[in-house]
């Protein structure tokens, strides 16, 4: 492989349905407990935040860089 063919950044592919289903599964198995959505990646995708919220999680209330993923998130 030639040095110009190497990636200069990592690419992560996320299954949004899996994120939503996982949040839903966790929230449904913990009745009475608030499940808080939290992304761990700076500048996370709003779609990932929206998937967690759609699954029943609530956004984190602590102001952090990762909270930006929830700013544009809309629950469908």
Protein Blocks (a to p, Z undefined) as FASTA:
>chain_A
ZZklpcfbdcddddfklmmmmmmmmmmmmghiacddddfbehiafklmmmmmmnopacdf
bdcfklmmmmmpccZZ
